Amino acid sequence: MLIFNCTHGKEDPERAILPFVAANTAAIAGQESVVLLTIEGVWLGTEGGTEGVALDGFPELTGLYSEFVENGGEVWLCGTCAKPRGITEDTVAKGAKITGAANIVEHVINGAKMMSFA
């Protein structure tokens, strides 16, 4: 499993889009891929959260997000980050789920590789 951490949302389109580009590339190649949304990135995993996230030279995020999920990718929202922002399972987008640190740590211990775009 490959876990691509995304900490940014609409405030920084490049850093919001790039993890999805890399994760989608991995998913297309048949790799189990997850985009882990933390901090402001959790907003991307909500209904309508990717709308308007675009930057010249990059794919528009709404279409990329959908393509990633269609290619078997998963989107995980950090539960600790989602809770103070009022994000619940009722508000997450298709292909997304809220998860806890224990799940993430378990996957890393079992061999998942993490990538981050700072």
PyMOL commands that set and color helices and strands:
alter all, ss='L'
color gray80, all
select helices_A, chain A and resi 13-28+39-45+61-70+79-85+89-91+101-109
alter helices_A, ss='H'
color red, helices_A
select strands_A, chain A and resi 2-6+33-37+74-78+96-99+113-116
alter strands_A, ss='S'
color yellow, strands_A
deselect
rebuild
show_as cartoon
